[in-house]
Amino acid sequence: MPKIHATAQVDPGAELADDVEIGPYALIGPKVRIGPGTRVGAHVIVEGRTHIGADNRLHPFSVIGGEPQDKKYKGEDTALEIGDRNVIREYCTLHVGTVQDGGVTRVGSDNWIMAYVHIAHDCQVGNHTTFANNAQLAGHVHVGDWAVLGGYTGAHQFVRIGAHVMTGISSVILQDVPPYTLVAGNPAAPHGINSEGLRRRGFTPDQITALRAAYRFLYRQGLTLEQARAAVSDLMAARPHAADALAVMQTFLADTGRGIVRP
């Protein structure tokens, strides 16, 4: 049976795996599902149609599955989905989606979400990301796998932050950030590629060299975005061992509704 502290309130409609732990004064709503091995800390609120996977750690005073901070929200039955093995530290807020988008906010697996992080309605967060303290996502933001958001990073609604991106402290993201890029500042500007992070994740020297070349096409040679995309395509053909890594960049650049960050 789940281990539920005597002071916690768990709605009879909630579905908890047998080994879930619910801490003191936690509140669990009627539409919540929590998977095996997950621990919910003291004073955590989990509400809305929230589905949480296995082996997550929810630290005290977080609010998971709250209503969107969107004036258009009228109580629709939207959802929050959280994967496995995530750490969500103190005072974080993650909201359900809205019907104006897909209706679901998603957070993948193996993410490290530090204190006071806000993930707004309809955001889509990948796997293995790190959100430092006070990183804030407005609605509809997409964050790729392995991205690292520095403390106090703020992302404007609808922007996309690509895989393996790293943002500096207090970065203000107003446009899309291409994969592998380092950005910092207000507004955020590019400062090369995240080569150290890529090395730690097993990218080869040939892949990193090719990604540096792609970065130069985007930011150092005065090319338009379309010209840079064509140059990346040529580079994929010339560097077959780096083609998969370059394809992530190419796919991202094919859909840049807000444009990309610029120097």
C-alpha beads as a LAMMPS data file, in Angstrom:
LAMMPS data file: protein, C-alpha beads

263 atoms
262 bonds

1 atom types
1 bond types

-500.0 500.0 xlo xhi
-500.0 500.0 ylo yhi
-500.0 500.0 zlo zhi

Masses

1 110.0

Atoms # bond

1 1 1 0.000 0.000 0.000
2 1 1 1.100 3.598 -0.530
3 1 1 2.756 5.180 2.485
4 1 1 0.600 8.227 3.257
5 1 1 1.345 10.503 6.208
6 1 1 -1.538 10.923 8.625
7 1 1 -1.752 14.665 7.920
8 1 1 -1.823 14.314 4.114
9 1 1 -5.101 14.541 2.216
10 1 1 -5.467 12.160 -0.719
11 1 1 -8.724 12.198 -2.672
12 1 1 -10.279 8.742 -3.020
13 1 1 -10.270 9.192 -6.792
14 1 1 -6.473 9.509 -6.990
15 1 1 -4.546 6.524 -8.326
16 1 1 -1.318 5.784 -6.456
17 1 1 1.092 2.925 -7.101
18 1 1 1.638 0.590 -4.165
19 1 1 4.996 2.041 -3.098
20 1 1 4.272 5.760 -3.506
21 1 1 5.115 7.909 -0.474
22 1 1 3.075 11.009 0.405
23 1 1 4.574 13.381 2.974
24 1 1 3.025 15.502 5.734
25 1 1 0.297 17.965 4.765
26 1 1 0.495 17.084 1.065
27 1 1 -2.719 17.422 -0.970
28 1 1 -3.466 15.000 -3.819
29 1 1 -6.447 15.705 -6.079
30 1 1 -9.042 13.331 -7.551
31 1 1 -7.663 13.163 -11.122
32 1 1 -4.050 12.519 -10.156
33 1 1 -2.121 9.370 -11.091
34 1 1 1.277 8.712 -9.508
35 1 1 3.561 5.891 -10.623
36 1 1 5.748 3.489 -8.646
37 1 1 8.645 4.685 -6.539
38 1 1 7.610 8.337 -6.576
39 1 1 7.944 10.345 -3.362
40 1 1 5.846 13.440 -2.712
41 1 1 7.304 15.724 -0.055
42 1 1 5.700 17.729 2.709
43 1 1 3.167 20.410 1.739
44 1 1 3.262 19.500 -1.961
45 1 1 0.008 20.050 -3.867
46 1 1 -0.688 17.782 -6.840
47 1 1 -3.954 18.675 -8.539
48 1 1 -5.648 18.783 -11.933
49 1 1 -5.483 15.884 -14.396
50 1 1 -1.852 15.208 -13.583
51 1 1 -0.080 11.977 -14.469
52 1 1 3.314 11.392 -12.848
53 1 1 5.532 8.459 -13.780
54 1 1 7.972 6.345 -11.789
55 1 1 10.728 7.258 -9.321
56 1 1 10.140 11.000 -9.230
57 1 1 11.062 13.186 -6.246
58 1 1 8.768 16.127 -5.500
59 1 1 10.221 18.377 -2.820
60 1 1 8.267 20.479 -0.301
61 1 1 5.899 23.303 -1.210
62 1 1 5.754 22.672 -4.957
63 1 1 2.415 23.007 -6.771
64 1 1 2.062 20.454 -9.555
65 1 1 -0.853 20.564 -11.990
66 1 1 -2.240 23.949 -11.016
67 1 1 -4.528 26.003 -13.247
68 1 1 -2.835 27.991 -16.036
69 1 1 -2.056 31.656 -15.509
70 1 1 -3.978 32.407 -18.673
71 1 1 -7.114 34.589 -18.712
72 1 1 -8.566 32.450 -21.504
73 1 1 -8.646 29.379 -19.264
74 1 1 -12.228 28.554 -18.264
75 1 1 -11.749 25.396 -16.248
76 1 1 -11.360 22.981 -19.163
77 1 1 -10.176 19.455 -18.333
78 1 1 -6.598 19.846 -19.531
79 1 1 -3.577 17.896 -18.323
80 1 1 0.000 17.753 -17.084
81 1 1 2.158 14.727 -17.879
82 1 1 5.467 14.090 -16.110
83 1 1 7.763 11.197 -17.003
84 1 1 10.154 9.190 -14.829
85 1 1 13.099 9.910 -12.518
86 1 1 12.634 13.659 -12.375
87 1 1 13.767 15.729 -9.396
88 1 1 11.535 18.737 -8.733
89 1 1 12.870 20.870 -5.916
90 1 1 11.185 23.262 -3.502
91 1 1 8.510 25.814 -4.525
92 1 1 8.272 24.827 -8.189
93 1 1 5.060 25.431 -10.144
94 1 1 4.020 23.309 -13.136
95 1 1 0.643 24.019 -14.748
96 1 1 -1.773 22.017 -16.874
97 1 1 -2.276 22.932 -20.543
98 1 1 -4.947 24.956 -22.312
99 1 1 -7.379 24.129 -25.097
100 1 1 -5.836 26.899 -27.181
101 1 1 -2.834 24.576 -27.635
102 1 1 -2.694 20.789 -27.338
103 1 1 -4.244 20.805 -23.882
104 1 1 -1.262 19.056 -22.278
105 1 1 1.871 20.349 -20.588
106 1 1 4.613 17.712 -20.796
107 1 1 7.832 17.171 -18.877
108 1 1 9.907 14.176 -19.966
109 1 1 12.233 12.020 -17.892
110 1 1 15.505 12.427 -15.984
111 1 1 15.157 16.190 -15.585
112 1 1 16.736 18.172 -12.746
113 1 1 14.411 21.055 -11.856
114 1 1 15.759 23.281 -9.096
115 1 1 13.923 25.516 -6.632
116 1 1 11.395 28.156 -7.708
117 1 1 11.254 27.025 -11.340
118 1 1 8.029 27.818 -13.220
119 1 1 6.864 25.722 -16.191
120 1 1 3.725 27.306 -17.610
121 1 1 0.789 25.911 -19.538
122 1 1 1.410 23.922 -22.733
123 1 1 5.191 23.834 -22.343
124 1 1 6.942 20.774 -23.751
125 1 1 10.143 19.842 -21.922
126 1 1 12.338 16.993 -23.139
127 1 1 14.632 14.647 -21.232
128 1 1 17.847 15.141 -19.237
129 1 1 17.380 18.899 -18.940
130 1 1 18.632 21.056 -16.061
131 1 1 16.691 24.113 -14.881
132 1 1 18.695 26.146 -12.364
133 1 1 16.945 28.089 -9.621
134 1 1 14.263 30.545 -10.745
135 1 1 14.325 29.585 -14.427
136 1 1 10.933 30.593 -15.794
137 1 1 9.082 29.378 -18.900
138 1 1 6.082 31.310 -20.205
139 1 1 3.323 29.417 -21.974
140 1 1 3.876 27.192 -25.017
141 1 1 7.692 27.067 -24.716
142 1 1 9.492 23.985 -26.064
143 1 1 12.786 22.866 -24.501
144 1 1 14.878 20.140 -26.150
145 1 1 16.758 17.249 -24.573
146 1 1 19.870 18.002 -22.496
147 1 1 19.251 21.761 -22.434
148 1 1 20.677 23.626 -19.412
149 1 1 18.911 26.806 -18.311
150 1 1 20.944 29.042 -16.043
151 1 1 19.462 30.615 -12.943
152 1 1 16.866 33.335 -13.553
153 1 1 16.598 32.511 -17.251
154 1 1 13.273 33.754 -18.612
155 1 1 11.741 32.417 -21.824
156 1 1 9.077 34.358 -23.765
157 1 1 5.924 32.483 -24.736
158 1 1 6.119 30.299 -27.857
159 1 1 9.919 30.289 -28.099
160 1 1 11.842 27.063 -28.692
161 1 1 15.081 26.190 -26.954
162 1 1 16.942 23.503 -28.863
163 1 1 18.652 20.345 -27.659
164 1 1 21.981 20.764 -25.831
165 1 1 21.534 24.535 -25.475
166 1 1 23.036 26.262 -22.446
167 1 1 21.853 29.672 -21.222
168 1 1 23.771 32.020 -18.957
169 1 1 22.419 33.378 -15.699
170 1 1 19.557 35.889 -16.113
171 1 1 19.267 35.264 -19.858
172 1 1 16.109 36.634 -21.474
173 1 1 15.041 34.404 -24.366
174 1 1 12.866 36.318 -26.842
175 1 1 13.540 34.205 -29.956
176 1 1 14.317 30.587 -30.773
177 1 1 17.707 29.242 -29.674
178 1 1 19.200 26.763 -32.173
179 1 1 20.448 23.410 -30.827
180 1 1 23.947 23.207 -29.321
181 1 1 24.202 26.988 -28.838
182 1 1 25.457 28.960 -25.836
183 1 1 23.445 32.127 -25.201
184 1 1 23.499 34.837 -22.559
185 1 1 22.277 38.360 -21.932
186 1 1 19.129 40.493 -22.134
187 1 1 18.064 39.899 -24.800
188 1 1 20.007 36.669 -25.131
189 1 1 22.700 36.575 -27.822
190 1 1 24.735 33.610 -29.130
191 1 1 28.252 32.950 -27.865
192 1 1 29.412 29.819 -29.706
193 1 1 28.404 26.203 -29.227
194 1 1 28.178 24.192 -26.035
195 1 1 31.299 22.187 -26.873
196 1 1 32.142 21.179 -23.300
197 1 1 28.643 19.843 -22.718
198 1 1 28.794 17.940 -26.000
199 1 1 32.114 16.336 -25.083
200 1 1 30.702 15.200 -21.766
201 1 1 27.789 13.563 -23.594
202 1 1 30.025 11.609 -25.962
203 1 1 29.984 13.724 -29.107
204 1 1 33.043 13.007 -31.246
205 1 1 35.616 15.652 -32.234
206 1 1 34.386 15.367 -35.838
207 1 1 30.802 16.065 -34.766
208 1 1 31.823 19.054 -32.664
209 1 1 33.939 20.470 -35.501
210 1 1 30.994 20.129 -37.889
211 1 1 28.649 21.829 -35.425
212 1 1 31.110 24.711 -35.065
213 1 1 31.028 25.070 -38.846
214 1 1 27.203 25.118 -38.784
215 1 1 27.324 27.808 -36.115
216 1 1 29.588 29.913 -38.331
217 1 1 27.085 29.609 -41.176
218 1 1 24.379 30.932 -38.872
219 1 1 26.289 33.701 -37.152
220 1 1 29.659 34.546 -38.693
221 1 1 29.340 34.646 -42.478
222 1 1 26.532 37.118 -43.073
223 1 1 24.204 34.509 -44.544
224 1 1 20.438 34.667 -44.477
225 1 1 18.677 31.911 -42.570
226 1 1 17.768 30.140 -45.804
227 1 1 21.353 30.358 -47.040
228 1 1 22.607 29.012 -43.728
229 1 1 20.186 26.076 -43.920
230 1 1 21.436 25.260 -47.417
231 1 1 25.019 25.405 -46.199
232 1 1 24.201 23.035 -43.323
233 1 1 22.643 20.621 -45.836
234 1 1 25.855 20.663 -47.887
235 1 1 27.834 20.107 -44.702
236 1 1 25.734 17.052 -43.839
237 1 1 26.658 15.512 -47.186
238 1 1 30.332 16.369 -46.742
239 1 1 30.535 15.141 -43.125
240 1 1 28.538 11.873 -43.001
241 1 1 29.897 10.999 -39.546
242 1 1 28.320 14.188 -38.200
243 1 1 25.132 14.047 -40.269
244 1 1 22.870 12.917 -37.414
245 1 1 24.004 15.769 -35.156
246 1 1 23.652 18.288 -37.977
247 1 1 20.188 16.957 -38.815
248 1 1 18.973 18.064 -35.366
249 1 1 20.071 21.604 -36.241
250 1 1 18.586 21.417 -39.726
251 1 1 15.197 20.197 -38.509
252 1 1 15.048 22.923 -35.886
253 1 1 15.859 25.671 -38.398
254 1 1 13.043 24.525 -40.684
255 1 1 10.463 25.968 -38.267
256 1 1 11.466 29.253 -36.675
257 1 1 8.242 31.127 -36.145
258 1 1 9.804 33.749 -33.882
259 1 1 13.143 33.842 -35.684
260 1 1 16.406 32.878 -34.006
261 1 1 18.522 34.747 -31.476
262 1 1 21.003 37.076 -33.112
263 1 1 24.278 38.709 -31.968

Bonds

1 1 1 2
2 1 2 3
3 1 3 4
4 1 4 5
5 1 5 6
6 1 6 7
7 1 7 8
8 1 8 9
9 1 9 10
10 1 10 11
11 1 11 12
12 1 12 13
13 1 13 14
14 1 14 15
15 1 15 16
16 1 16 17
17 1 17 18
18 1 18 19
19 1 19 20
20 1 20 21
21 1 21 22
22 1 22 23
23 1 23 24
24 1 24 25
25 1 25 26
26 1 26 27
27 1 27 28
28 1 28 29
29 1 29 30
30 1 30 31
31 1 31 32
32 1 32 33
33 1 33 34
34 1 34 35
35 1 35 36
36 1 36 37
37 1 37 38
38 1 38 39
39 1 39 40
40 1 40 41
41 1 41 42
42 1 42 43
43 1 43 44
44 1 44 45
45 1 45 46
46 1 46 47
47 1 47 48
48 1 48 49
49 1 49 50
50 1 50 51
51 1 51 52
52 1 52 53
53 1 53 54
54 1 54 55
55 1 55 56
56 1 56 57
57 1 57 58
58 1 58 59
59 1 59 60
60 1 60 61
61 1 61 62
62 1 62 63
63 1 63 64
64 1 64 65
65 1 65 66
66 1 66 67
67 1 67 68
68 1 68 69
69 1 69 70
70 1 70 71
71 1 71 72
72 1 72 73
73 1 73 74
74 1 74 75
75 1 75 76
76 1 76 77
77 1 77 78
78 1 78 79
79 1 79 80
80 1 80 81
81 1 81 82
82 1 82 83
83 1 83 84
84 1 84 85
85 1 85 86
86 1 86 87
87 1 87 88
88 1 88 89
89 1 89 90
90 1 90 91
91 1 91 92
92 1 92 93
93 1 93 94
94 1 94 95
95 1 95 96
96 1 96 97
97 1 97 98
98 1 98 99
99 1 99 100
100 1 100 101
101 1 101 102
102 1 102 103
103 1 103 104
104 1 104 105
105 1 105 106
106 1 106 107
107 1 107 108
108 1 108 109
109 1 109 110
110 1 110 111
111 1 111 112
112 1 112 113
113 1 113 114
114 1 114 115
115 1 115 116
116 1 116 117
117 1 117 118
118 1 118 119
119 1 119 120
120 1 120 121
121 1 121 122
122 1 122 123
123 1 123 124
124 1 124 125
125 1 125 126
126 1 126 127
127 1 127 128
128 1 128 129
129 1 129 130
130 1 130 131
131 1 131 132
132 1 132 133
133 1 133 134
134 1 134 135
135 1 135 136
136 1 136 137
137 1 137 138
138 1 138 139
139 1 139 140
140 1 140 141
141 1 141 142
142 1 142 143
143 1 143 144
144 1 144 145
145 1 145 146
146 1 146 147
147 1 147 148
148 1 148 149
149 1 149 150
150 1 150 151
151 1 151 152
152 1 152 153
153 1 153 154
154 1 154 155
155 1 155 156
156 1 156 157
157 1 157 158
158 1 158 159
159 1 159 160
160 1 160 161
161 1 161 162
162 1 162 163
163 1 163 164
164 1 164 165
165 1 165 166
166 1 166 167
167 1 167 168
168 1 168 169
169 1 169 170
170 1 170 171
171 1 171 172
172 1 172 173
173 1 173 174
174 1 174 175
175 1 175 176
176 1 176 177
177 1 177 178
178 1 178 179
179 1 179 180
180 1 180 181
181 1 181 182
182 1 182 183
183 1 183 184
184 1 184 185
185 1 185 186
186 1 186 187
187 1 187 188
188 1 188 189
189 1 189 190
190 1 190 191
191 1 191 192
192 1 192 193
193 1 193 194
194 1 194 195
195 1 195 196
196 1 196 197
197 1 197 198
198 1 198 199
199 1 199 200
200 1 200 201
201 1 201 202
202 1 202 203
203 1 203 204
204 1 204 205
205 1 205 206
206 1 206 207
207 1 207 208
208 1 208 209
209 1 209 210
210 1 210 211
211 1 211 212
212 1 212 213
213 1 213 214
214 1 214 215
215 1 215 216
216 1 216 217
217 1 217 218
218 1 218 219
219 1 219 220
220 1 220 221
221 1 221 222
222 1 222 223
223 1 223 224
224 1 224 225
225 1 225 226
226 1 226 227
227 1 227 228
228 1 228 229
229 1 229 230
230 1 230 231
231 1 231 232
232 1 232 233
233 1 233 234
234 1 234 235
235 1 235 236
236 1 236 237
237 1 237 238
238 1 238 239
239 1 239 240
240 1 240 241
241 1 241 242
242 1 242 243
243 1 243 244
244 1 244 245
245 1 245 246
246 1 246 247
247 1 247 248
248 1 248 249
249 1 249 250
250 1 250 251
251 1 251 252
252 1 252 253
253 1 253 254
254 1 254 255
255 1 255 256
256 1 256 257
257 1 257 258
258 1 258 259
259 1 259 260
260 1 260 261
261 1 261 262
262 1 262 263
